[in-house]
Amino acid sequence: MLSLDHIVIAGKNAEEDSISYNKRYAVKAIKGGEHESWGTYNYLAYFSNQSYIEWLGVNDYEKAKKSDNPLIQHLIYTLDQNKTGPFQFALRTNQLDDYIRHFEENQIPYAGPYPGERQRPDGTMLSWRMLFPKYDIEEGTLPFLIEWDNPTGGPYVQSLANPQAITKINYSGINKSTFSSIYQIKSKRSLTNQFTLQNAKIAFNNSEKLTFELV
């Protein structure tokens, strides 16, 4: 079953945005590190349900502009439109290759998998793979799938986790049935407008904005 891995927030300055969020919601964020090949960097806030917020910033615009990674392309598009805030989220899996086969067998267009890595502030390296169902960044978003190379499931550190949890993502863009066929998520009959992940829920609405609930 899929889990909510993280929500990605676009901003002009990832560090300042994370500090501002801390002041408003008492959420502690830490520096994540640099994505050298993408020209980006991030700040992270971990939560008690093994999810996190990523403030994703650009420190080399020309390099980021040339990236073939759909997440970085979407980030640049969002910033070029002078928009900020949540714009994408990732679903965690340990069966990424199974999803590749699923996409190919069902003729679901996709991009990837893209390898990723960044250097932590302590000098150690963190790596992962990302898989993107294709979508039009001018129209909306489809969450991407992420598989981490370490058994603990990514960068999550329990000792650094905030007590809150991201309990729900409010999402629009495609209907629930199409979402189900792409991500192979089965719906409970009693939940007509949402899916249950391992650690959160996805609720479908008609808003153009991606939002989330932090409790």
Order of alpha helices (4+ residues) and beta strands (2+ residues): beta-alpha-beta-beta-beta-alpha-alpha-beta-alpha-beta-beta-beta-beta-alpha-beta-beta-beta
